[in-house]
Structures are given as structure tokens and as C-alpha cells.
């Protein structure tokens, strides 16, 4: 049973590594840059403006 368990665990780790790298690459695609910039500026905005912006979102 131990050799089988090691193969299953190794396969699971490989799948999780591929998923992590895929999500990381997806998050850093160029078309996400505007969203990242908007979220980065959010703490610097005035509270009233930030509250109004969150009310408009679904």
C-alpha cells in the first residue's frame, strides 16, 4: 500500500503545482493590469468616493 500511496501523493502534488502556476500566470496577464491598478489605488481614495464606487458594483 505504501508505494501506491506515494504515487497518489506525488500525482496530487504535481496537479496542485500545475494549478498554482496556471492561476499565477492567469492573474498576471496584461489584460488584468487595469483591475490591479484600480485595486492598488483604492486605499488612497477618499472614503466617500470609495463608498460610492462599491455601491455601483453588482
Buried (B, 14 or more C-beta within 10 A) or exposed (E): EEEEEEEEEEEEEEEEEEEEEEEEEEEEEEEEEEEEEEEEEEEEEEEEEBEEEEEEEE
